[in-house]
Amino acid sequence: MTTVSRTEIRAAAIAIVVCVVVGAVGALVWGFAAPPEHLIVVAPDRGAALTGESAHQFDSVAIFACIAAAIGILTAAAVWQWRAVRGPVLFAGLLIGSGAGAATMYFAGELVARLRFPHVDSPAVDQIIAVAPTVGTYVVLLVAPLLTSFTVLVMAAVSPRDDLGADVSPAPQAAELADQPS
């Protein structure tokens, strides 16, 4: 039975923090890339989407999914380079961080979008207003963790070594050193 070292736990915690920070950067990118939906005010508190504008609801989700996919693949590839701590603890940290980063991207991205396109109070009839984009579904939060897991799976599968290249061999014992001829 193996024990988990402090180094592995620290590496997992760093992976979580890095994923959340990268998720916040992704939120900024999504908040500025997602298009608003333009509505025409037809009555007080009622609007109708202009032709083609309702497609922006899909665009917002698709842009979010693409950014989350890129973040999932890139963070997994970056963390894989940390050879000394490769293993299940780092993978767990990466997976938890990927989920937390996706949630950060979701909530912070919608906040950025609301700041970019503020709510219009009591618009006049026949006025065209821009409504802030929303992701609209929590299912898209699975994209980053799934692609992170898949990326690690592929890299582990193509690794020619059983220890995944971590090269963590125990230090030679004093008795073993004494038995070796000089």
N, C-alpha and C positions, 0 to 999 in steps of 0.2 A: 504494500500500500504506500502510495507516495503522499507527501505533504505539500501543501501549497506554500510557497515562499512569499515573503513580504514583497519581493521584487515583482513577482507575478501579479499580486494584488495591486501594487502601485501601477504597474503597466496597464492593467485592466481599467483602473480609475482614470488614468491619463487618456486611454482610448475613449472612455465615456465622455470626458470633458471635451476632447477634440471633436468628437461627433456632434456634440451640442453646439459648439462654436461654429462648426462648418454648417450645421443646420440653420443657425442664425444668419450666416452669410447667404445661404440659399433662400432664406425668407426675404432678405433685401432684394435679391435678384428676382424672385417670383413677384414680389410686391410692385416692382417697376416694370416687369415684363408682361404681366397678366393684363389683358385689355378690359376696360370697363364695358358695361352694357348700357347703351343709350336708350332712354325711354322718352316718350312724349307724354306729357301730362294731359289726360283726357277728362279728368274730373278731380276735385280735391281728394288727395290721398289715393289716387288711382292713376296708373301709368300703363302704357302699351309699348311693347318693344318695337323698335323700328325694324324694317326688313333686314334680315341677316344678323341682327344684333343678338338674337337669342343663342346663336352659335357660340358666342363668347363664353357662355357657361361651360361648354365642353372645352373650349380653348384654355380656360383657366385650370381645369383639372388636368388636361394633357400637358400643359407647361409645367405644372407642379410635379406630375409623374416623371417627366423627362429630367427635371432638375434633381429630384429625389433618386432616380436611377443613376445619374452621373455621380452624385454624392456617395451613394452606396458602393458603387464599384471603386471609386477613387479612394475612399477611406479604407476599404478592405485591402486594396493593393498597397497603400501606404503603410498600414499597420503590419502587413505581411513582411515588410522589409526589416522589422524588428526581430531578428533571428533569435536572440538570446532568450526571449520569453514566449516564443510561439507555443501554442498549446490550447487546451480547453478553457483555461482561465482567461486568457487574452481573448479568445473567441467569444466567451460569454460577455466580457466587457464590451467588445466590439458590437455584439448583437444588441445588448441593452442600450449602448450609446447610440446605435443606429435608430432604434425605436424612439429614444428620447430626442434625438436630433430631428427626426421626422415630425414629432409632435411640436418641437420648438419652431420648426419651419412652418408648420400649419398655423399655429396661433400667432406667431410674430409676423408671418407673411400677410395674414388677414388684417392685422393691426396696421402694417405699412400701407396696405391697399386702402384702408379706411382713412388714413391720414392723407393719402394721395388724392382720394376722391371723397371729400367729406359729404355727409348727409345734408341735403337741401331741405330746409324747413319751409313748409307752405309755398311750394313753387306755383307759379301762375299756370292756368290752363293754356295749352298749346306750347308750353316751354319744353325744350329738350334738355334733359338732365342726364348726367353720367352717374351710374350706380357702381359702387366699388365692387370689384370682382371677389368672388368667394370660391373656396374649393368645393364646398357643398357635400362632401362625403368623407367619412373617416376611413373608408376602404383604401384610399390612396396612401394612407400611412404605412401600409404593408409593403410598398414598393421598395423603399430603401433597405429595410431589414432582409427582405427576400433576396435582393440582388447582392447585398453584403454576404449573406450566407452562401449563395451560389458562387460568388467570386472566390471565397475562401475554399469552398468545396473543390472547385476546379484547380486552384493552386495547390491544394493538398493532394489531389489526385495525380497531378503531373510531377509532384515532387519525387525524385528518385530515391530518397532516403526515408527510412522508417521514422526517424525523429524529426522529419519535416525540415531538415537542415538546421535545426536549433543548435546542434553540437553541444549539448549539455551533458557532458560526461562527468561522473563523479571524480573528485580529486583522488589520486592514488593514496592508499593507506600507507602508513609508516612501515608496517610489516611487509607489504608488497615491495616497497623500495629496498628493504633490507635483504630480501631474497634475491634480488637481481644481482648478477655478477658485475663487478666494477671494471 
